[in-house]
Amino acid sequence: MMPDYTFSNSTLPASRAIHELSNANKTNCMISLYKTTNRARYIQFSEQYSTIGLSPSIALRKDIIQALNLAPGQRVSLLKLLKEHKLTVGVSLNRSFGKKIDSVLATLPTEQLILRPGKDPLKSLTYMLLKKRLDLIIGYPSEHYHLQTLLENGNELAQLVISETDDITRGYVGCTKNAAGLALITEINKALAPLHDEPKYNEIMLKWLPNELKAQLNSHLR
């Protein structure tokens, strides 16, 4: 959809990727980023969204869900869960989940919050969760589900819906804030607009959701 451009892919830790976007001497883009006021100071975001999915959720072991007298898929307050039960939460370093969730995490003492750097921090955190080194992790439902299908004993995990979030989260393309980045974003906006009406786009957005959650997202797709 952008025949005049040639793209190359790079795999970097999230913190490194964000750092690279802030370097105005090079032009880089990320395919899907949460748009924040702070990031917009040094990242040029697309107006059209590139991804659409269910908002961040909690992944935790089923034994913890049972101990808390909750049910998989139940909607809960993240703040109440962490404050009342003093649970340890793991998140990827330098990752934003929106103002409400970020604000809750910012109130936690350091011993209750594990920030994981690295190339695949959510996978590392999921290993820690299965080994009972922490109590819960925050990520997107499709990410949790994908890891559950890959990892041994992944069936020991389940998800809870976070009440402090909206039903849907949209990701945007983010490019370096320079002349080349602005030109790229202009073309990307043109390419993204018709993409949202493609059945293949909907199929990809739904691919890594468990069946019980697909209906929630499907109602928001075109």
LUMPAVO-228459 format. One record per residue (C-alpha): residue number from 0; residue in three letters; x, y, z. Coordinates in steps of 0.02 Angstrom, whole numbers. Example, Ala and Ser with C-alpha at 12.3 -4.5 7.8 and 13.67 -1.06 7.14 Angstrom:
2
     i    aa       c1       c2       c3
     0   Ala      615     -225      390
     1   Ser      684      -53      357
***
This chain:
222
     i    aa       c1       c2       c3
     0   Met        0        0        0
     1   Met      156      109        3
     2   Pro      249       56     -155
     3   Asp      371      202     -151
     4   Tyr      444      147       16
     5   Thr      554        1       65
     6   Phe      540      -55      246
     7   Ser      660     -157      351
     8   Asn      614     -240      516
     9   Ser      712     -228      679
    10   Thr      677     -317      843
    11   Leu      724     -214      995
    12   Pro      679     -207     1179
    13   Ala      536      -83     1206
    14   Ser      645       40     1301
    15   Arg      777       39     1164
    16   Ala      646       58     1027
    17   Ile      570      211     1111
    18   His      745      284     1131
    19   Glu      781      258      945
    20   Leu      622      351      898
    21   Ser      682      503      995
    22   Asn      843      515      893
    23   Ala      805      650      764
    24   Asn      962      606      664
    25   Lys      883      441      609
    26   Thr      709      399      550
    27   Asn      624      250      631
    28   Cys      444      198      655
    29   Met      349       80      769
    30   Ile      195       -4      700
    31   Ser       88       12      856
    32   Leu      112      128     1004
    33   Tyr        0      195     1141
    34   Lys      -17      381     1108
    35   Thr       25      491     1259
    36   Thr       55      678     1279
    37   Asn      232      647     1337
    38   Arg      276      536     1189
    39   Ala      198      660     1067
    40   Arg      336      783     1113
    41   Tyr      464      680     1018
    42   Ile      363      555      916
    43   Gln      256      595      763
    44   Phe       98      489      779
    45   Ser      -22      438      642
    46   Glu     -198      507      648
    47   Gln     -269      340      592
    48   Tyr     -250      194      712
    49   Ser     -145       45      657
    50   Thr     -210      -83      782
    51   Ile     -368     -102      883
    52   Gly     -389     -224     1026
    53   Leu     -459     -253     1197
    54   Ser     -384     -146     1333
    55   Pro     -246     -212     1448
    56   Ser     -293     -354     1563
    57   Ile     -222     -446     1712
    58   Ala     -145     -618     1691
    59   Leu     -127     -723     1848
    60   Arg     -127     -902     1905
    61   Lys     -293     -989     1930
    62   Asp     -247    -1032     2109
    63   Ile     -235     -846     2150
    64   Ile     -403     -814     2066
    65   Gln     -480     -950     2173
    66   Ala     -397     -884     2332
    67   Leu     -469     -711     2295
    68   Asn     -642     -787     2266
    69   Leu     -646     -720     2088
    70   Ala     -687     -799     1920
    71   Pro     -587     -795     1757
    72   Gly     -643     -651     1648
    73   Gln     -717     -554     1794
    74   Arg     -701     -364     1795
    75   Val     -602     -301     1944
    76   Ser     -522     -140     2006
    77   Leu     -334     -150     1985
    78   Leu     -309      -20     2121
    79   Lys     -418     -113     2246
    80   Leu     -339     -281     2203
    81   Leu     -162     -217     2232
    82   Lys     -197     -111     2384
    83   Glu     -307     -233     2480
    84   His     -211     -392     2444
    85   Lys      -33     -321     2429
    86   Leu       -1     -422     2271
    87   Thr      160     -406     2173
    88   Val      134     -348     1994
    89   Gly      253     -363     1847
    90   Val      255     -247     1695
    91   Ser      372     -216     1549
    92   Leu      494      -73     1576
    93   Asn      448       92     1490
    94   Arg      280       27     1432
    95   Ser      125      136     1447
    96   Phe      -49       63     1474
    97   Gly     -141      228     1476
    98   Lys     -160      364     1606
    99   Lys     -273      269     1727
   100   Ile     -169      110     1739
   101   Asp       -4      205     1737
   102   Ser      -68      312     1881
   103   Val     -113      157     1983
   104   Leu       59       81     1954
   105   Ala      144      245     2001
   106   Thr       69      235     2176
   107   Leu      146       66     2215
   108   Pro      298       45     2327
   109   Thr      453      -22     2238
   110   Glu      441     -192     2322
   111   Gln      267     -218     2249
   112   Leu      312     -174     2069
   113   Ile      431     -274     1958
   114   Leu      488     -181     1801
   115   Arg      562     -301     1674
   116   Pro      679     -241     1535
   117   Gly      742     -346     1391
   118   Lys      695     -408     1219
   119   Asp      539     -504     1272
   120   Pro      495     -442     1447
   121   Leu      315     -504     1449
   122   Lys      372     -681     1412
   123   Ser      500     -668     1552
   124   Leu      367     -602     1671
   125   Thr      250     -744     1623
   126   Tyr      386     -870     1668
   127   Met      403     -783     1836
   128   Leu      215     -789     1860
   129   Leu      210     -977     1828
   130   Lys      355    -1002     1949
   131   Lys      262     -902     2083
   132   Arg      392     -763     2090
   133   Leu      256     -632     2069
   134   Asp       67     -628     2081
   135   Leu        4     -547     1922
   136   Ile       61     -461     1763
   137   Ile      -17     -330     1651
   138   Gly      -21     -342     1462
   139   Tyr     -145     -354     1320
   140   Pro     -267     -501     1313
   141   Ser     -199     -561     1146
   142   Glu      -21     -559     1215
   143   His      -71     -658     1369
   144   Tyr     -166     -785     1265
   145   His      -23     -806     1141
   146   Leu      101     -840     1282
   147   Gln      -19     -960     1367
   148   Thr      -24    -1064     1207
   149   Leu      166    -1067     1194
   150   Leu      224    -1099     1371
   151   Glu      219    -1261     1467
   152   Asn       86    -1253     1603
   153   Gly        9    -1102     1517
   154   Asn     -161    -1178     1554
   155   Glu     -131    -1134     1737
   156   Leu     -158     -951     1693
   157   Ala     -315     -848     1666
   158   Gln     -361     -666     1642
   159   Leu     -459     -533     1734
   160   Val     -532     -376     1654
   161   Ile     -470     -210     1727
   162   Ser     -613      -93     1773
   163   Glu     -502       63     1761
   164   Thr     -487       43     1572
   165   Asp     -597       76     1421
   166   Asp     -664      -74     1326
   167   Ile     -551      -41     1177
   168   Thr     -372       20     1153
   169   Arg     -305       86      988
   170   Gly     -123       86      938
   171   Tyr      -46      213      820
   172   Val      106      214      708
   173   Gly      243      319      786
   174   Cys      389      390      686
   175   Thr      538      499      729
   176   Lys      486      681      739
   177   Asn      586      750      593
   178   Ala      549      799      413
   179   Ala      566      621      348
   180   Gly      458      554      489
   181   Leu      321      680      452
   182   Ala      323      634      267
   183   Leu      310      450      314
   184   Ile      164      479      431
   185   Thr       70      574      295
   186   Glu       83      423      180
   187   Ile       45      301      321
   188   Asn     -117      393      361
   189   Lys     -171      373      180
   190   Ala     -130      187      184
   191   Leu     -215      151      350
   192   Ala     -384      230      314
   193   Pro     -447       98      189
   194   Leu     -360      -43      283
   195   His     -488      -37      423
   196   Asp     -624      -98      303
   197   Glu     -526     -251      246
   198   Pro     -588     -421      311
   199   Lys     -406     -476      326
   200   Tyr     -372     -333      447
   201   Asn     -515     -390      560
   202   Glu     -452     -569      550
   203   Ile     -279     -517      608
   204   Met     -345     -411      751
   205   Leu     -450     -558      813
   206   Lys     -319     -695      786
   207   Trp     -238     -700      958
   208   Leu     -392     -681     1065
   209   Pro     -471     -827     1158
   210   Asn     -642     -871     1088
   211   Glu     -733     -802     1240
   212   Leu     -660     -628     1209
   213   Lys     -676     -616     1019
   214   Ala     -857     -556     1025
   215   Gln     -807     -408     1134
   216   Leu     -684     -345     1003
   217   Asn     -785     -397      850
   218   Ser     -923     -274      896
   219   His     -799     -131      875
   220   Leu     -730     -185      706
   221   Arg     -799     -120      542
***
